[in-house]
Amino acid sequence: MSQKRLISDFEYYALKNLKIRTKGGAVLPLTLNKAQRYLHSRIEQQLSETGKVRVIILKGRQQGSSTYAEGRLYWRTTTNKGKRAFILTHEEDATKNLFEMARRYHDYSVLKPSTAASNAKELIFDKMDSGYRLGTAGNKSVGRSSTIQYFHGSEVAFWPHAAEHAKGILQAIPDEAGTEIMLESTANGIGNYYHQQWKEAESGKSEYIAVFLPWFWQDEYRKCVTEDFERTDEEEVIARQYKLDDEQIYWRRIKVTALSVGGADGLAAFRQEYPLNPPEAFQTTGKNGLITPDSVMKARANEVSWQGHIVVGVDPSRGGDRFAIIRRQGRRAYKPEFYTDIQIDTLGKAISKLVPILEEENPVMMFIDAGGGADIVDRLHELGYEDSVKAIAFGSTPRRADKYRNKRAEMWGEMAEWISDENLSVELPDDDSLHADLCACPYDRDSHDRILLWPKEKIKTEYGFSPDLGDALALTFAEPLNKKLARRHNMPSKANSSYNPHRHGR
């Protein structure tokens, strides 16, 4: 074995020095599976780019992320002097199981360092001045007094005092090169600490990277089909979108059935425990919402022809939200974009993103939320785009005032009808962030039985994120594209006419 490679190459180190107990009971070398290799590649990439590791992992059951994290921490603490690792789990049994894993790594290691302490929750390597400790999240103050270089948070979505731990033990990890934090979990609903941290990482608002591990990467998650096996319509959509074979689909069907015992919603449980994508895992299903995850998933798998005029929706950022842009052309939505560095006071940046769209893509209309974009609209009008840019007030009176309380509810309602129309296929971008936003659409009814969407601030409080891309797409339904607009659009665009605000310095 190459000593230098053992120190620098974890995948090689794991194969040569770490042993695991398989589901069948055998003790074998740790050979990284597909999910573990992907996780490792993302972590190593971040480490090379930033000098440290900050990663939040969303995964299905028994995909090996904890096995990877424990192995990585054992590798770090036994090959580097003066380092401390800490593992925090959600319950005592999990703490015990992870420590048994660490002890197994230690017992079988051919590079075992001198050990001063080895008890129920601690390994201390005296000559290296390194250590490895575990704790349970039930104790609010666990790990507060520690100085830690490496941290693994296991099943973070189930921590009973997650916010307290974020203020405590996570603050014990210095913001220095070489430190590592790995937070992993299956999902546990929306609005909790883990979900909020995932959304922050997914949208690029935090130093963490979001890593999702889908269940179908596991070779063992398949089952031989019976002779009379036929896919359902739902299974056909999933198989086509995710390129699943019959054995994977049949395994999923059997697992859903097993999770349905006692009248439980087996499909919902499966989606949380074995997700295909992040929105499915977090169950932002909108059971009381206008748009269902199944309709979004189906639309993500569709391909439709490009017909009709282009409409652009823009949801400017307010109070730290994302600046979101998306296009729609007939039955197809495409090219979602969002930016976290464009706020109300950065007008120039906003204009620099929108003018090229107006000039180069020539949309028939760009609808912009007036709540955060009034100044943007005014400036675009000054530049000569009065006919193709319009501000939309979410709280204004809808055209269908008998059905919707305000304009925002109407736009979302028409978008929901567009997505769920079974007679005409719709194509949505294959984008998890847009998927989550579209399903974050709970609503109430007022005294006149009109639909009223939850305010964005309430959604942010309950779900932990603002559905900015969803609002941007809804804006493309702000007004019908009538014949007058179409005739105007067929006239020469500003980009091709004698008048161009950029050429004239405006």
C-alpha positions, 0 to 999 in steps of 0.5 A: 500500500502507498502510504502517501496515497492512503493519506491523500486519497480517501477512496483508496484508503477506504478500500485498503483500510476500512471494513464495514458490515454488510446487510447480509452480515459479512465484514468487507472492505468499504468500496464506495457505491455510486451515491458515495462516489458522487458525494465524495466527488462533490466534497472534494471539488468544494474542498479544492475550490474553497479550502473547506467542506460545508455540505448538506445531503438529502438522501433516501434510506440506507444509501451509505451517506453516514457510512461515508461520513464516518469513514471520512472523519476516521480518516481525517482524525487518524492521519492528521495531528491535533484534530477533533471530530464530533458526530451528532445524531438524532437519538440514542440508538443511532448514536450507538450504531454510528459509534459501532461503525467507528469502532469497527473501522478502528478495530480492523484498521491496519494503520491504527494509531495509539489509543488512550480512550475507547468507550461508549462515545469516544475514541482518543488517539493520544500520540496524535492529539486527535479525537473522535466523539459522539453525542445525541441531539436530545441534549441542547448543550451537547458539544458547546464547549468543544473545539471541533475541526470535523463535524457530521450531523446525522438525520438533522431533520429529526433533531429535536433542538436543531436551532439550538445546536446551530447556535451551539455546537456548529459555532464551535467549528472555526471558519478556517481552511481544512474544517469540514461540516457534513449535515445529512438526513432523510426529509421530515416535512417542510419548514424545519431547520433542515429544510430551511438550510437545504433551501438556502444551500440550493438557492446559493444563499449559504456557503453550503452546497446541496447534494441530493442522492436519489434512491435509484442509484442503489444497485440493490433497489430492484426486484425481478418482475412477475410475468404479468407485470405492466407499468401503470400510467404513473410508473410509465411517466417516472420510468421515462423521466428518470430512465428506470427499468422494470425491476426498479419500478417493480421494487418501488411498487412493492415498497409502496405496498409495504408502506401502505399497511394499516391504511397509511399513505404508502406513496407519500411515505415512499416519496419521503423515504426514497425520493426521486427529487428534492421536492418529492422528499420534502413533501411540498405536495400542496395537498391543499394547494393549486398545483400537485407534484404529480402534474409538475413531474409529468410536465417535467418529462414532456417535450412539446413543440415551440409555438406562439409568442414569447412571454417573460415573467420577472419576480424581483427580489424583496427582503433577500428573496431571489430575483427570478426570471422565466420564459413561456412560449405557448405550452412550454416554459423554459430557461428559469434563472434566479439571482441572489445578488440583485436587490431593490437597491441594485437597479443597474444589475436588474436592468443589465439582465432584462434589456438583453432579453428584450433586445435579443429574445423579442418577447411580446410582453415582459410582466414584472411584479410591481411590488418589488419592481416598480423602479425597474419598470419605470427605467425600462419605460425610459429606455423605450420599452413601454409597449413590451414591459408592464408592472403587475400588482399582485393585490389588484382586482382580477379579471375573474373576480368571482373566483379569485380574491386578487390578481396573484391568486388568478395568475396562479389559478390559470397557471395551475389549469395550464399545467394540469390540462389533460388534453394538451401536454405542457413542458416544464424545465427539469428543475428541482427549484422550480418544482418546489416553488410551483408546489408551494401554493397553499390557499384559503377561501374567503367569505365569498368562496374565492381562492386566496393564496397564502401571502409570500411571507407566510409561505416563507415562515411555514416552508422556509423559502419564497416561491419566487420562480413560481411567481415569475411563471405565474406572471406570464399568465397576467394578461391574455395575449390578445390580437392587438398585442400580437399585431404589435409584436409582428412589427419590427422590434426595437433591435431591428428598427431605426430607434434603439435606446442603446445606440442613442445613449438612453 
